[in-house]
């Protein structure tokens, strides 16, 4: 876990650590994210200097300054809202210039915003990463933050700096300092090996959690991010398990002879909602996260599945074919007041409630598979992607970006992709092997 703390300046040498100063009232630079971004904001992220090049377990601080800047640059570029200046247009920054930018020089580059900072080794073995955001035209500081981390967590400091910039310039919440759990796939399409894998949202720090001896599907983070619910075909019996990220231990959630699948935690982490097939009928149940007797929430004939809680835990969206076709329904967390909300052409599946509570993402089925969004009452339906087979949406922590998986026509191979709410910024998320069933976790603590 990363230790993050703010420090006030105690001496001239630590003057760059005087975080928390007020933003000048005249600073009005802002990125509009409500429509398609035709001209992303030009932004400069030069290499972060160091007062003294010191060797650490993650490399020397001079090299880390370049790496931190690159991670920030990539995060901002991937958001689709910023155009970072190319390396050749970046001006070198000395340590004493971090708080006194050469505004005329940066104005000449065409940058509207400037991100400067530093990487400094501390006596206790930690690193301090300073992060400053400037409005180039107004020649004013917009915000500053500092992060004290272990050398192993320097990437988290970079993501947090990018989050600081993104939040200040868009008014939206952060999302770069987060992780994704997904199903890593390999092998021919008739005999796929599927393993749980976890990584940072940008694909870094990737590692496998299971060995692939049993097929796994639909992993989902618990709110505490220390456990993951998923379905496994262990011993050829499809049932839901909970995986402890720290210890690697797996635990069966519901010890029943029936097939259980599509698990998801409640926002408070107390319950797991899932589907269970009993005597040819599939309904939605919930059970305490620690185990116990499941409580049945739906009773209609047909298949009820893919339940997802609203962020306040009061309601659940799910898919059901009770009307004759796969559609979306919303009900109370106790199963009350079940109402259909999807009425467009085609079928709807895999709903996911936004962490903001304002939207539900889903897979639209009809002439292909596409990612769409609608309000919780079914209004404002919008399709965001238009490929052959896109499915399994999962929300970023700030509810502005959706990750999903895309299967190539004829190949059976899947990759992870993301798209923002405008439907304009679509990009592939790098994974070592093929990937499916992504679940984007909350911001890291």
C-alpha positions as a Markdown table, in Angstrom:
| # | Residue | x | y | z |
|---|---|---|---|---|
| 1 | Unk | 0.0 | 0.0 | 0.0 |
| 2 | Unk | 1.3 | 3.4 | -0.8 |
| 3 | Unk | 1.8 | 6.0 | 1.9 |
| 4 | Unk | 0.7 | 9.4 | 0.6 |
| 5 | Unk | 1.0 | 12.5 | 2.8 |
| 6 | Unk | 1.2 | 16.3 | 2.3 |
| 7 | Unk | 4.0 | 18.3 | 3.9 |
| 8 | Unk | 4.5 | 22.0 | 4.5 |
| 9 | Unk | 7.8 | 23.7 | 3.8 |
| 10 | Unk | 10.2 | 23.6 | 6.7 |
| 11 | Unk | 13.3 | 25.0 | 5.1 |
| 12 | Unk | 14.5 | 26.6 | 1.8 |
| 13 | Unk | 15.6 | 23.2 | 0.5 |
| 14 | Unk | 12.1 | 21.9 | 1.1 |
| 15 | Unk | 10.4 | 25.0 | -0.3 |
| 16 | Unk | 8.9 | 22.9 | -3.2 |
| 17 | Unk | 7.0 | 20.9 | -0.6 |
| 18 | Unk | 4.7 | 23.8 | 0.4 |
| 19 | Unk | 1.6 | 22.1 | -0.8 |
| 20 | Unk | -1.9 | 23.3 | -0.4 |
| 21 | Unk | -1.6 | 27.0 | -1.4 |
| 22 | Unk | -4.7 | 28.7 | -2.7 |
| 23 | Unk | -5.3 | 28.8 | -6.5 |
| 24 | Unk | -5.3 | 32.3 | -8.0 |
| 25 | Unk | -8.8 | 33.6 | -8.6 |
| 26 | Unk | -7.9 | 34.6 | -12.2 |
| 27 | Unk | -7.0 | 31.1 | -13.2 |
| 28 | Unk | -10.0 | 29.9 | -15.4 |
| 29 | Unk | -8.4 | 27.4 | -17.7 |
| 30 | Unk | -10.8 | 24.4 | -18.1 |
| 31 | Unk | -11.4 | 21.4 | -20.4 |
| 32 | Unk | -15.0 | 20.9 | -21.6 |
| 33 | Unk | -15.8 | 17.2 | -21.5 |
| 34 | Unk | -19.5 | 17.4 | -22.3 |
| 35 | Unk | -19.1 | 16.8 | -26.1 |
| 36 | Unk | -16.7 | 15.2 | -28.5 |
| 37 | Unk | -13.2 | 16.6 | -28.1 |
| 38 | Unk | -12.1 | 17.9 | -31.5 |
| 39 | Unk | -9.1 | 19.8 | -30.2 |
| 40 | Unk | -7.6 | 18.3 | -27.0 |
| 41 | Unk | -5.8 | 20.8 | -24.8 |
| 42 | Unk | -2.0 | 21.1 | -25.6 |
| 43 | Unk | -0.2 | 20.4 | -22.4 |
| 44 | Unk | 3.6 | 20.2 | -21.6 |
| 45 | Unk | 4.9 | 17.6 | -19.2 |
| 46 | Unk | 8.7 | 18.0 | -19.1 |
| 47 | Unk | 11.1 | 15.6 | -17.4 |
| 48 | Unk | 11.0 | 16.1 | -13.7 |
| 49 | Unk | 14.4 | 17.1 | -12.2 |
| 50 | Unk | 16.0 | 16.0 | -9.0 |
| 51 | Unk | 18.0 | 18.0 | -6.6 |
| 52 | Unk | 20.6 | 15.2 | -6.4 |
| 53 | Unk | 20.7 | 12.0 | -8.4 |
| 54 | Unk | 20.4 | 9.3 | -5.8 |
| 55 | Unk | 20.3 | 5.5 | -6.4 |
| 56 | Unk | 17.1 | 3.8 | -5.1 |
| 57 | Unk | 15.6 | 0.3 | -5.4 |
| 58 | Unk | 13.6 | 1.5 | -8.4 |
| 59 | Unk | 16.6 | 3.3 | -10.1 |
| 60 | Unk | 18.3 | 6.6 | -9.7 |
| 61 | Unk | 16.1 | 9.7 | -9.1 |
| 62 | Unk | 17.2 | 11.3 | -12.3 |
| 63 | Unk | 15.9 | 8.4 | -14.3 |
| 64 | Unk | 12.7 | 8.2 | -12.3 |
| 65 | Unk | 12.0 | 11.8 | -13.1 |
| 66 | Unk | 11.8 | 10.9 | -16.8 |
| 67 | Unk | 9.7 | 7.9 | -16.1 |
| 68 | Unk | 7.2 | 9.7 | -13.8 |
| 69 | Unk | 6.8 | 12.4 | -16.5 |
| 70 | Unk | 6.2 | 9.7 | -19.1 |
| 71 | Unk | 3.5 | 8.0 | -17.0 |
| 72 | Unk | 1.7 | 11.3 | -16.5 |
| 73 | Unk | 2.0 | 12.1 | -20.2 |
| 74 | Unk | 0.5 | 8.7 | -21.2 |
| 75 | Unk | -2.4 | 9.0 | -18.7 |
| 76 | Unk | -3.4 | 12.5 | -19.9 |
| 77 | Unk | -3.1 | 11.4 | -23.6 |
| 78 | Unk | -5.2 | 8.3 | -23.0 |
| 79 | Unk | -8.0 | 10.4 | -21.5 |
| 80 | Unk | -8.5 | 11.9 | -25.0 |
| 81 | Unk | -8.7 | 15.4 | -23.5 |
| 82 | Unk | -5.1 | 16.4 | -23.8 |
| 83 | Unk | -2.4 | 16.5 | -26.5 |
| 84 | Unk | 1.0 | 16.3 | -24.7 |
| 85 | Unk | 3.8 | 18.1 | -26.5 |
| 86 | Unk | 6.3 | 15.7 | -28.2 |
| 87 | Unk | 9.6 | 15.2 | -26.5 |
| 88 | Unk | 11.4 | 17.4 | -29.0 |
| 89 | Unk | 9.3 | 20.4 | -28.1 |
| 90 | Unk | 9.9 | 20.1 | -24.3 |
| 91 | Unk | 12.2 | 22.5 | -22.6 |
| 92 | Unk | 14.6 | 21.2 | -20.0 |
| 93 | Unk | 13.6 | 22.3 | -16.4 |
| 94 | Unk | 16.1 | 22.8 | -13.6 |
| 95 | Unk | 15.2 | 22.0 | -10.0 |
| 96 | Unk | 15.1 | 25.7 | -9.1 |
| 97 | Unk | 12.7 | 26.3 | -12.0 |
| 98 | Unk | 9.9 | 24.0 | -10.8 |
| 99 | Unk | 8.2 | 26.8 | -8.8 |
| 100 | Unk | 9.3 | 29.6 | -11.3 |
| 101 | Unk | 8.4 | 28.4 | -14.8 |
| 102 | Unk | 9.7 | 30.1 | -17.9 |
| 103 | Unk | 6.2 | 31.2 | -19.0 |
| 104 | Unk | 7.3 | 33.1 | -22.2 |
| 105 | Unk | 9.3 | 30.0 | -23.3 |
| 106 | Unk | 6.4 | 27.7 | -22.7 |
| 107 | Unk | 4.0 | 30.1 | -24.4 |
| 108 | Unk | 6.1 | 29.8 | -27.6 |
| 109 | Unk | 5.6 | 26.0 | -27.6 |
| 110 | Unk | 1.8 | 26.4 | -27.9 |
| 111 | Unk | 1.1 | 24.6 | -24.6 |
| 112 | Unk | -1.9 | 25.9 | -22.7 |
| 113 | Unk | -1.1 | 24.0 | -19.5 |
| 114 | Unk | 2.2 | 23.0 | -17.9 |
| 115 | Unk | 2.9 | 20.2 | -15.5 |
| 116 | Unk | 6.2 | 20.5 | -13.6 |
| 117 | Unk | 7.6 | 18.6 | -10.6 |
| 118 | Unk | 10.5 | 16.9 | -9.1 |
| 119 | Unk | 11.7 | 13.5 | -7.7 |
| 120 | Unk | 13.7 | 13.7 | -4.5 |
| 121 | Unk | 15.1 | 10.9 | -2.3 |
| 122 | Unk | 14.5 | 11.2 | 1.4 |
| 123 | Unk | 16.7 | 10.1 | 4.3 |
| 124 | Unk | 14.3 | 7.4 | 5.4 |
| 125 | Unk | 14.4 | 5.6 | 2.0 |
| 126 | Unk | 11.2 | 7.1 | 0.6 |
| 127 | Unk | 10.7 | 9.4 | -2.4 |
| 128 | Unk | 8.9 | 12.7 | -2.6 |
| 129 | Unk | 7.3 | 13.4 | -5.9 |
| 130 | Unk | 6.2 | 17.0 | -6.4 |
| 131 | Unk | 3.5 | 17.9 | -8.9 |
| 132 | Unk | 2.6 | 21.4 | -10.0 |
| 133 | Unk | 0.1 | 22.5 | -12.6 |
| 134 | Unk | 0.3 | 25.9 | -14.3 |
| 135 | Unk | -1.9 | 28.0 | -16.6 |
| 136 | Unk | 0.7 | 29.1 | -19.3 |
| 137 | Unk | -1.3 | 32.0 | -20.7 |
| 138 | Unk | -2.3 | 33.4 | -17.3 |
| 139 | Unk | 1.2 | 32.7 | -16.0 |
| 140 | Unk | -0.3 | 31.4 | -12.8 |
| 141 | Unk | -0.2 | 28.3 | -10.6 |
| 142 | Unk | -3.4 | 26.2 | -10.6 |
| 143 | Unk | -2.6 | 23.6 | -8.0 |
| 144 | Unk | 0.2 | 21.6 | -6.4 |
| 145 | Unk | 0.4 | 18.3 | -4.6 |
| 146 | Unk | 3.2 | 16.2 | -3.2 |
| 147 | Unk | 3.4 | 12.4 | -2.6 |
| 148 | Unk | 5.7 | 10.5 | -0.3 |
| 149 | Unk | 6.1 | 6.9 | -1.5 |
| 150 | Unk | 8.3 | 3.9 | -1.3 |
| 151 | Unk | 10.5 | 3.6 | -4.5 |
| 152 | Unk | 8.4 | 0.6 | -5.5 |
| 153 | Unk | 5.3 | 2.8 | -5.7 |
| 154 | Unk | 6.7 | 5.6 | -7.9 |
| 155 | Unk | 4.1 | 4.8 | -10.6 |
| 156 | Unk | 1.3 | 5.4 | -8.1 |
| 157 | Unk | 2.7 | 8.9 | -7.4 |
| 158 | Unk | 2.8 | 9.5 | -11.2 |
| 159 | Unk | -0.9 | 8.4 | -11.6 |
| 160 | Unk | -1.9 | 10.6 | -8.6 |
| 161 | Unk | -0.2 | 13.6 | -10.2 |
| 162 | Unk | -2.0 | 12.9 | -13.5 |
| 163 | Unk | -5.3 | 12.6 | -11.5 |
| 164 | Unk | -4.5 | 16.0 | -9.9 |
| 165 | Unk | -4.1 | 17.6 | -13.3 |
| 166 | Unk | -7.1 | 15.9 | -14.8 |
| 167 | Unk | -9.4 | 16.8 | -11.9 |
| 168 | Unk | -8.3 | 20.4 | -11.8 |
| 169 | Unk | -8.7 | 21.0 | -15.5 |
| 170 | Unk | -12.0 | 19.0 | -16.0 |
| 171 | Unk | -13.8 | 19.3 | -12.7 |
| 172 | Unk | -14.3 | 15.6 | -12.8 |
| 173 | Unk | -13.1 | 13.0 | -10.3 |
| 174 | Unk | -9.9 | 11.1 | -10.6 |
| 175 | Unk | -9.4 | 7.6 | -12.1 |
| 176 | Unk | -5.8 | 6.9 | -13.1 |
| 177 | Unk | -4.7 | 5.5 | -9.8 |
| 178 | Unk | -6.8 | 2.4 | -10.0 |
| 179 | Unk | -6.6 | -1.3 | -11.0 |
| 180 | Unk | -8.4 | -3.7 | -13.2 |
| 181 | Unk | -9.0 | -7.4 | -12.7 |
| 182 | Unk | -9.9 | -9.4 | -15.9 |
| 183 | Unk | -9.8 | -12.8 | -17.5 |
| 184 | Unk | -6.6 | -13.5 | -19.4 |
| 185 | Unk | -7.1 | -15.9 | -22.3 |
| 186 | Unk | -4.8 | -18.0 | -24.5 |
| 187 | Unk | -5.1 | -21.0 | -26.7 |
| 188 | Unk | -7.4 | -22.0 | -29.6 |
| 189 | Unk | -11.0 | -20.8 | -29.5 |
| 190 | Unk | -12.3 | -24.3 | -29.0 |
| 191 | Unk | -10.0 | -24.9 | -26.0 |
| 192 | Unk | -9.3 | -21.6 | -24.3 |
| 193 | Unk | -7.3 | -21.3 | -21.1 |
| 194 | Unk | -8.7 | -18.6 | -18.9 |
| 195 | Unk | -6.9 | -17.2 | -15.8 |
| 196 | Unk | -7.7 | -14.3 | -13.4 |
| 197 | Unk | -5.2 | -11.5 | -13.9 |
| 198 | Unk | -4.8 | -8.1 | -12.2 |
| 199 | Unk | -3.0 | -4.9 | -13.4 |
| 200 | Unk | -3.0 | -1.1 | -13.1 |
| 201 | Unk | -5.5 | 0.6 | -15.3 |
| 202 | Unk | -2.7 | 1.4 | -17.9 |
| 203 | Unk | -1.6 | -2.2 | -18.1 |
| 204 | Unk | 1.5 | -1.9 | -15.8 |
| 205 | Unk | 2.2 | -4.1 | -12.8 |
| 206 | Unk | 0.5 | -7.1 | -14.4 |
| 207 | Unk | 0.3 | -10.4 | -12.6 |
| 208 | Unk | -1.7 | -13.6 | -12.9 |
| 209 | Unk | -3.8 | -14.7 | -9.9 |
| 210 | Unk | -4.9 | -18.2 | -11.0 |
| 211 | Unk | -3.1 | -21.0 | -12.9 |
| 212 | Unk | -5.6 | -21.7 | -15.6 |
| 213 | Unk | -6.4 | -25.3 | -14.6 |
| 214 | Unk | -10.0 | -24.2 | -14.2 |
| 215 | Unk | -11.9 | -21.8 | -16.4 |
| 216 | Unk | -12.8 | -18.5 | -14.6 |
| 217 | Unk | -15.4 | -15.9 | -15.6 |
| 218 | Unk | -16.8 | -12.5 | -14.5 |
| 219 | Unk | -14.3 | -11.4 | -11.8 |
| 220 | Unk | -15.5 | -8.4 | -9.7 |
| 221 | Unk | -13.7 | -6.4 | -7.0 |
| 222 | Unk | -15.0 | -6.0 | -3.5 |
| 223 | Unk | -15.1 | -2.3 | -2.3 |
| 224 | Unk | -12.1 | -2.9 | -0.2 |
| 225 | Unk | -10.2 | -4.2 | -3.3 |
| 226 | Unk | -8.7 | -7.0 | -1.2 |
| 227 | Unk | -11.1 | -9.7 | -2.4 |
| 228 | Unk | -12.5 | -10.6 | -5.8 |
| 229 | Unk | -15.7 | -12.5 | -6.6 |
| 230 | Unk | -15.8 | -14.7 | -9.7 |
| 231 | Unk | -17.2 | -17.9 | -11.2 |
| 232 | Unk | -15.0 | -20.9 | -11.5 |
| 233 | Unk | -15.4 | -24.3 | -13.2 |
| 234 | Unk | -13.3 | -26.0 | -10.5 |
| 235 | Unk | -14.0 | -29.8 | -10.6 |
| 236 | Unk | -16.3 | -29.1 | -13.6 |
| 237 | Unk | -18.9 | -27.4 | -11.3 |
| 238 | Unk | -19.7 | -23.8 | -12.2 |
| 239 | Unk | -19.9 | -22.0 | -8.8 |
| 240 | Unk | -18.9 | -18.7 | -7.4 |
| 241 | Unk | -15.8 | -18.1 | -5.3 |
| 242 | Unk | -14.0 | -15.3 | -3.5 |
| 243 | Unk | -10.3 | -14.8 | -4.0 |
| 244 | Unk | -8.1 | -13.0 | -1.4 |
| 245 | Unk | -5.6 | -10.8 | -3.3 |
| 246 | Unk | -3.1 | -10.7 | -0.5 |
| 247 | Unk | -3.0 | -14.4 | 0.5 |
| 248 | Unk | -4.0 | -16.0 | -2.8 |
| 249 | Unk | -6.6 | -18.1 | -0.9 |
| 250 | Unk | -9.9 | -19.0 | -2.6 |
| 251 | Unk | -13.2 | -19.7 | -0.8 |
| 252 | Unk | -16.4 | -21.2 | -2.1 |
| 253 | Unk | -19.3 | -18.7 | -1.4 |
| 254 | Unk | -22.4 | -20.9 | -1.8 |
| 255 | Unk | -22.0 | -24.6 | -1.3 |
| 256 | Unk | -25.0 | -25.8 | -3.3 |
| 257 | Unk | -25.4 | -28.5 | -6.0 |
| 258 | Unk | -26.8 | -25.9 | -8.4 |
| 259 | Unk | -24.9 | -23.7 | -10.8 |
| 260 | Unk | -24.1 | -20.3 | -9.4 |
| 261 | Unk | -22.7 | -17.5 | -11.5 |
| 262 | Unk | -22.5 | -13.7 | -12.2 |
| 263 | Unk | -21.5 | -12.6 | -8.7 |
| 264 | Unk | -21.0 | -8.9 | -7.7 |
| 265 | Unk | -20.4 | -7.3 | -4.3 |
| 266 | Unk | -22.8 | -4.7 | -2.8 |
| 267 | Unk | -21.3 | -1.2 | -2.4 |
| 268 | Unk | -20.8 | -1.8 | 1.4 |
| 269 | Unk | -19.2 | -5.2 | 0.8 |
| 270 | Unk | -21.6 | -7.0 | 3.1 |
| 271 | Unk | -23.4 | -9.0 | 0.4 |
| 272 | Unk | -22.7 | -10.8 | -2.9 |
| 273 | Unk | -25.6 | -10.8 | -5.4 |
| 274 | Unk | -25.5 | -13.6 | -7.9 |
| 275 | Unk | -27.6 | -15.9 | -10.1 |
| 276 | Unk | -28.5 | -19.6 | -9.4 |
| 277 | Unk | -30.1 | -22.1 | -11.6 |
| 278 | Unk | -32.6 | -24.3 | -9.8 |
| 279 | Unk | -34.9 | -26.9 | -11.6 |
| 280 | Unk | -34.5 | -25.1 | -14.9 |
| 281 | Unk | -35.2 | -21.6 | -13.6 |
| 282 | Unk | -32.5 | -19.0 | -13.0 |
| 283 | Unk | -33.1 | -16.3 | -10.4 |
| 284 | Unk | -31.1 | -13.7 | -8.6 |
| 285 | Unk | -30.1 | -14.3 | -5.0 |
| 286 | Unk | -28.0 | -12.5 | -2.4 |
| 287 | Unk | -25.8 | -13.9 | 0.3 |
| 288 | Unk | -23.7 | -12.5 | 3.0 |
| 289 | Unk | -20.1 | -12.0 | 1.8 |
| 290 | Unk | -19.0 | -14.3 | 4.6 |
| 291 | Unk | -21.3 | -17.1 | 3.4 |
| 292 | Unk | -24.6 | -18.4 | 4.7 |
| 293 | Unk | -28.1 | -19.1 | 3.3 |
| 294 | Unk | -28.9 | -17.3 | 0.1 |
| 295 | Unk | -32.0 | -15.0 | -0.1 |
| 296 | Unk | -34.0 | -15.3 | -3.3 |
| 297 | Unk | -34.7 | -11.9 | -4.9 |
| 298 | Unk | -36.6 | -12.8 | -8.1 |
| 299 | Unk | -39.2 | -15.4 | -8.8 |
| 300 | Unk | -40.2 | -14.9 | -12.5 |
| 301 | Unk | -40.0 | -17.8 | -15.0 |
| 302 | Unk | -36.9 | -17.6 | -17.3 |
| 303 | Unk | -33.4 | -16.4 | -16.7 |
| 304 | Unk | -32.6 | -13.4 | -14.4 |
| 305 | Unk | -28.9 | -12.6 | -14.3 |
| 306 | Unk | -26.1 | -10.0 | -14.3 |
| 307 | Unk | -27.2 | -8.1 | -11.2 |
| 308 | Unk | -25.4 | -4.8 | -10.4 |
| 309 | Unk | -26.1 | -2.5 | -7.4 |
| 310 | Unk | -26.7 | 1.2 | -7.6 |
| 311 | Unk | -23.8 | 3.1 | -5.8 |
| 312 | Unk | -26.0 | 3.7 | -2.7 |
| 313 | Unk | -27.0 | 0.1 | -2.5 |
| 314 | Unk | -30.7 | 0.7 | -2.6 |
| 315 | Unk | -31.4 | -0.7 | -6.1 |
| 316 | Unk | -30.3 | -3.4 | -8.4 |
| 317 | Unk | -30.3 | -3.5 | -12.2 |
| 318 | Unk | -30.3 | -6.9 | -13.9 |
| 319 | Unk | -31.1 | -8.6 | -17.2 |
| 320 | Unk | -34.1 | -11.0 | -17.7 |
| 321 | Unk | -35.8 | -12.7 | -20.6 |
| 322 | Unk | -39.1 | -12.9 | -18.7 |
| 323 | Unk | -40.7 | -10.7 | -21.5 |
| 324 | Unk | -39.6 | -13.2 | -24.2 |
| 325 | Unk | -36.3 | -11.4 | -24.9 |
| 326 | Unk | -33.3 | -10.3 | -23.0 |
| 327 | Unk | -34.1 | -6.9 | -21.4 |
| 328 | Unk | -33.0 | -4.7 | -18.5 |
| 329 | Unk | -34.9 | -4.4 | -15.2 |
| 330 | Unk | -34.5 | -2.4 | -12.0 |
| 331 | Unk | -35.6 | -3.5 | -8.5 |
| 332 | Unk | -35.1 | -2.6 | -4.9 |
| 333 | Unk | -32.2 | -4.3 | -3.1 |
| 334 | Unk | -34.7 | -6.6 | -1.4 |
| 335 | Unk | -36.2 | -7.6 | -4.8 |
| 336 | Unk | -39.2 | -5.3 | -4.5 |
| 337 | Unk | -40.8 | -3.1 | -7.3 |
| 338 | Unk | -39.3 | -4.9 | -10.3 |
| 339 | Unk | -39.7 | -2.7 | -13.4 |
| 340 | Unk | -38.5 | -3.0 | -17.0 |
| 341 | Unk | -36.4 | -0.1 | -18.2 |
| 342 | Unk | -35.2 | -1.1 | -21.7 |
| 343 | Unk | -37.6 | -0.7 | -24.6 |
| 344 | Unk | -35.4 | -0.1 | -27.7 |
| 345 | Unk | -34.9 | -2.6 | -30.6 |
| 346 | Unk | -32.8 | -5.7 | -30.0 |
| 347 | Unk | -31.7 | -7.2 | -26.7 |
| 348 | Unk | -29.9 | -5.9 | -23.7 |
| 349 | Unk | -27.4 | -7.6 | -21.3 |
| 350 | Unk | -24.6 | -7.3 | -18.8 |
| 351 | Unk | -25.8 | -4.0 | -17.1 |
| 352 | Unk | -23.4 | -2.1 | -14.8 |
| 353 | Unk | -24.5 | 0.8 | -12.7 |
| 354 | Unk | -22.2 | 3.9 | -12.8 |
| 355 | Unk | -20.4 | 4.8 | -9.6 |
| 356 | Unk | -21.9 | 8.3 | -10.1 |
| 357 | Unk | -25.4 | 6.7 | -10.1 |
| 358 | Unk | -26.6 | 8.6 | -13.1 |
| 359 | Unk | -26.1 | 6.0 | -15.9 |
| 360 | Unk | -26.3 | 2.3 | -16.5 |
| 361 | Unk | -23.9 | 0.8 | -19.1 |
| 362 | Unk | -25.0 | -2.4 | -21.0 |
| 363 | Unk | -24.3 | -4.6 | -24.0 |
| 364 | Unk | -26.7 | -4.0 | -26.9 |
| 365 | Unk | -27.4 | -7.1 | -28.9 |
| 366 | Unk | -28.8 | -6.9 | -32.4 |
| 367 | Unk | -26.8 | -6.8 | -35.6 |
| 368 | Unk | -23.8 | -7.2 | -33.4 |
| 369 | Unk | -22.7 | -6.5 | -29.9 |
| 370 | Unk | -22.2 | -2.9 | -28.8 |
| 371 | Unk | -21.6 | -0.9 | -25.6 |
| 372 | Unk | -24.4 | 1.5 | -24.7 |
| 373 | Unk | -25.6 | 3.7 | -21.8 |
| 374 | Unk | -29.0 | 4.9 | -20.5 |
| 375 | Unk | -30.4 | 6.6 | -17.4 |
| 376 | Unk | -31.7 | 4.4 | -14.6 |
| 377 | Unk | -35.2 | 5.0 | -15.8 |
| 378 | Unk | -34.4 | 3.9 | -19.3 |
| 379 | Unk | -34.3 | 7.3 | -20.9 |
| 380 | Unk | -31.4 | 8.8 | -23.0 |
| 381 | Unk | -30.2 | 5.6 | -24.5 |
| 382 | Unk | -27.0 | 6.0 | -26.5 |
| 383 | Unk | -24.7 | 3.6 | -28.2 |
| 384 | Unk | -21.0 | 4.3 | -27.7 |
| 385 | Unk | -19.2 | 1.6 | -29.9 |
| 386 | Unk | -19.8 | 0.1 | -33.3 |
| 387 | Unk | -17.6 | -2.9 | -33.7 |
| 388 | Unk | -18.6 | -6.5 | -34.4 |
| 389 | Unk | -18.7 | -7.8 | -30.8 |
| 390 | Unk | -18.2 | -5.4 | -27.8 |
| 391 | Unk | -19.5 | -6.6 | -24.5 |
| 392 | Unk | -19.1 | -6.6 | -20.7 |
| 393 | Unk | -18.9 | -2.9 | -19.7 |
| 394 | Unk | -17.2 | -1.8 | -16.5 |
| 395 | Unk | -17.0 | 1.7 | -15.2 |
| 396 | Unk | -13.9 | 3.8 | -14.3 |
| 397 | Unk | -14.0 | 5.1 | -10.6 |
| 398 | Unk | -15.2 | 8.5 | -11.8 |
| 399 | Unk | -17.9 | 7.2 | -14.1 |
| 400 | Unk | -16.5 | 8.9 | -17.2 |
| 401 | Unk | -14.9 | 6.0 | -19.0 |
| 402 | Unk | -16.0 | 2.4 | -19.7 |
| 403 | Unk | -13.8 | -0.6 | -20.2 |
| 404 | Unk | -15.1 | -3.6 | -22.1 |
| 405 | Unk | -13.8 | -6.5 | -24.2 |
| 406 | Unk | -13.9 | -6.8 | -28.0 |
| 407 | Unk | -13.9 | -10.1 | -29.8 |
| 408 | Unk | -12.5 | -10.3 | -33.3 |
| 409 | Unk | -14.9 | -11.6 | -36.0 |
| 410 | Unk | -14.0 | -15.2 | -36.8 |
| 411 | Unk | -10.9 | -15.4 | -34.5 |
| 412 | Unk | -12.5 | -15.8 | -31.2 |
| 413 | Unk | -9.7 | -13.7 | -29.7 |
| 414 | Unk | -10.7 | -10.9 | -27.3 |
| 415 | Unk | -8.9 | -7.7 | -26.2 |
| 416 | Unk | -9.7 | -5.1 | -23.6 |
| 417 | Unk | -10.8 | -1.6 | -24.8 |
| 418 | Unk | -12.1 | 1.6 | -23.2 |
| 419 | Unk | -14.4 | 4.3 | -24.5 |
| 420 | Unk | -15.5 | 7.6 | -22.8 |
| 421 | Unk | -19.0 | 8.8 | -22.5 |
| 422 | Unk | -18.8 | 10.9 | -25.7 |
| 423 | Unk | -18.1 | 7.7 | -27.7 |
| 424 | Unk | -15.2 | 9.5 | -29.4 |
| 425 | Unk | -12.1 | 8.5 | -27.4 |
| 426 | Unk | -11.8 | 4.7 | -27.9 |
| 427 | Unk | -8.5 | 2.8 | -27.3 |
| 428 | Unk | -7.1 | -0.6 | -26.8 |
| 429 | Unk | -5.9 | -1.4 | -23.2 |
| 430 | Unk | -2.6 | -3.4 | -23.4 |
| 431 | Unk | -2.5 | -6.9 | -21.9 |
| 432 | Unk | 0.2 | -9.6 | -22.3 |
| 433 | Unk | -2.3 | -12.1 | -23.8 |
| 434 | Unk | -5.9 | -11.9 | -24.9 |
| 435 | Unk | -8.4 | -10.5 | -22.4 |
| 436 | Unk | -12.1 | -10.5 | -21.5 |
| 437 | Unk | -14.5 | -9.7 | -18.6 |
| 438 | Unk | -12.7 | -6.6 | -17.2 |
| 439 | Unk | -13.7 | -5.2 | -13.9 |
| 440 | Unk | -12.4 | -1.7 | -13.1 |
| 441 | Unk | -11.8 | -1.2 | -9.4 |
| 442 | Unk | -12.3 | 1.9 | -7.2 |
| 443 | Unk | -9.4 | 4.3 | -6.6 |
| 444 | Unk | -6.6 | 2.8 | -4.6 |
| 445 | Unk | -6.4 | 3.9 | -1.0 |
